[in-house]
Amino acid sequence: QVQLVESGGGLVQAGGSLRLSCAASGSIFSINTMGWYRQAPGKQRELVAQITSGGSRNYADSTKGRFTISRDNAKNTVYLQMNSLEPEDTAVYYCNLLGSNLGDNYWGQGTQVTVSS
């Protein structure tokens, strides 16, 4: 009963920046973690960054120092600020939400990020 709507993807040159947004709506009364995953062609989906309701953050080593995850708990929205983008960052980025109830695991439809060299 939860929907995640992503926005902010697009085409950018190497060294540029993008800001992704993910807004959650529906029957949510407790959110444990929101995060971003990505999947490049021929590769498995991997964690990019995640943030808990308490503000703890975790980043993939390849994005640490370039990407910043944040959230607005009142709006049930998570953001991913991506700076110094590289062609290797090209992928479909997916928003993920983990609720407090067992089985509450939701995914967005994905937004394409393409970084040209």
Disulfide bonds with the S-S distance in Angstrom:
Cys22-Cys95 2.06
